[in-house]
Amino acid sequence: MDDSELMRMVIKGFLKKFLSGFEISETPDLPETFNLLAKKDFDFVLLDINMPKGDSNPDTVREILSIQQNIKVCMLSGNDKSTLEQAYRNAGAIGYIQKDSNIATSLNEMLTNNF
């Protein structure tokens, strides 16, 4: 769930390379994300913080978890991890990946530790 088509392609490519047996869906904005979550069950959502038609905040994580209690939510953002991560974790997110870090390594570690 990211507004950048390029970022969605990169993440999708990484997930397909390292995970098998999973269906991958993508959305470009928050309303489409919630629409998809209401229609279909998911194991995991990688959610950008700054998105069109509504930024994700800790309440967004809580809302996602109220729709699908067993889903694992990981935040993805260019925003400073050190100032935001704890608030998202307190809301129920399992991780926070900063876009300017090594995304592939961070995502791999997060998935390895949570699946």
N, C-alpha and C positions, 0 to 999 in steps of 0.2 A: 504494500500500500504506500505508494510514493507518487508525487506529482510529476517527477522526472521520468520520462520514458527510458532514457539512457540508464538511469539508476535501476529501474525495474528490470531492464534487460541484463544488466551486470549481475544483479542478485539472483535472478531466475537462472542464468547460466551457471552461477556458482552452485546453487541448490541442485540443479540437474546433474552436475558433475560429481557431487559428493553424496547425494542421497538418491536412493532408488525406491520405486514403489509409491511415490507421492504424487498427487495431482497438485499443480501449482496454479493459483488464480491470482489476478492482479487487478487493482483499481487505482484510478488517478486522483481521487478526492475522497473526503470523509463521508459525504452522503452515499456515494456508491459503495463505500466500504461497509457501512451499516446496512445498506440494502442487501448486499451479498451475505453478510453475517446472519441476517434474518432468514435467508432462504436455504442456507447450506451450512452443515457443521464442518468445522475446521479444527485441526490439532494445534496450529501455530499461526500467528500473525506477526509480521514484521511491519511496524507502523511508523511512518515518518511523522515528525512533530509538526513541521510547517507544511500545510497542505492547502490547496484552494478550497474555498467554500467551508472553511472551518479548521483552525489549528487543533491539533491533538494536545490535550493536557491530562493531568492525572485523572480527572473525572471521566475523560474519554476511555481510559483503561478500565475504570470501574464499570462504565456503561457496557463495554465489550464483555466483561466478565459476567455482567448480569444477564446478557443475552446467551452467552455460551460459557458456563461455569468452568469447564475443563480445558478451555483454550489457553495456550501459553502465548503471552504478549511480550514482544521485545520491541523496544523503541529504537529508531534509527534517526539520527539528526546531525546536522552541522552545528547545532547549538552546543554550548560548553557542557560536557558530561559532568564535570566536577560540581557544577552548581545545580543541575537538574536531576541527575540520576536517582538520588535518594527519594525524591518526591514521587517519581514514577514507580520505583520499587515498592514504596509504601502503599501505593495504589494497587499493586498486584502484578506489575511487570516483572518478568524474570531476567531482564537484561536491558542494557542501554549501549548501543553501538554508535560511536561518533564517526561521522562520514569522513573526516579527514584522517582517521586512524587507518590501520590496516583492516579494512572491512572483512575480507575473506578470513583472516586469522581470527578476528573477534567473533564472527558468525560461526565459524567452525567450533571454537571453544564453547560458545554458548549452546550450540546444538548438541555437542558431545556431552556436556554436563546436564542437559535437561531432557534428553530422549534416550 
